[in-house]
Amino acid sequence: MAKTRITLTQKPTFPAPVAIPIPGEKPDVVVFTFKARTRKQFAEWMEALKEKNNVEAIMECVTGWALDEEFNVDNVTEFNEQYLGAAAAILDKYIAEITQAKLGN
């Protein structure tokens, strides 16, 4: 019998590629490492988003990125300042990954 990959406890983080919009160019893909959440934790996080700015929201759902610069609040703030569509792309991807986990072979 084949071993199943799913367990009762999910991995604490997961990677996902995010297409970051770049003005005048095609989007560039950056892999982010996101925090996994249970249904209850996700609902609480979504409710709390109303009181958060973009950087705070990103820092609460991302643990790392595939950029040369260190993942920290200062660099996330600068990234958000430089790429105006980045926050929406990151948060949209996170929400999609959490709520529509990929089904595959």
N, C-alpha and C positions, 0 to 999 in steps of 0.2 A: 504494500500500500504506500502511495506517495506521501511524503511528509508535507503537511500544510504550512504555509508561511504566516498565516494569521494566528495571533494569540489573544488571550483576554486582555493583555496589557500591551499597548502600542509602544513603539520606540519613542523616546522623549523629543527627538528632533527629526526633521526630514529635509532633504535638499529639493529645491525646485528652481528651474530657470525662469527668469523674469526679463521680459523685453522692455528695456528702458528707452523711452522716447528721447531722441537727440534732435534738436532743431536743425532743419536743413539736411538731415541724413536719415538713413534707415535706423530703426531701433537697434541697440546693441544688447545682447543677452548677457546677463550676470546671474550666476547661480547664488541664491541665498539659502541659508540654513534657517528653517522656521521651527518654532516650538509647536509640538503637538498639544492638543487640548482635548479633554473630554467634552461631551455635549454640554454639560453644566458649565464647565470652565469657559467654553466658547461663548455661550449665551451671556455669561457675566462680563466677559471681555467686550463683546459687542455692545452691551448696554453701557459700559464705562467709556466707550469710544466717544460718546457725545461730549465728554468733558476733556478730551485729550487733543493735543495738536498732532500734526503729522509725525514729527520726530518721536514724541512720546509713544504714539501708537506703534511705530516701527520698532522701537527699542523693546516693546513688550511682546512682539511676535517674532522677531528675528534674533538669532544668536550669532550669526556670522555671514560673511559674503566672500565671493571669489574675486576680490580686488587686492591690489598690492598694499593698500592702506589698511591699517588696523580698523576693525569694526568697533567703534566707540561713539558716544553721543556727539562729540565734536565733529567727527568725520561724517556721521549720518546727517548732521545739521548742514554741513557744507555740501554734501551730495544733494540734499533736498533743495538747497539754494541754487545750485548750478543746473540741476535738471528738474524743471518745474513739474513734469509729469511723472517723476519717479515715485513719489509717495503713493499716488493713485495706482500706479502699475504694481507696486510691491504689495500694497494692502489688498487690491483686487485679486492678485494671484494667491495670496495667503487664504483669503476667504474662499476662493474657488477650490483650492487644494483641500481645505478642511471639510467643506460641505459637499464636494463632488469628487471624493477620492477616486483616483483612476481605477477603472476596471480593465483588466487585460488578461492575457494568457499566463 
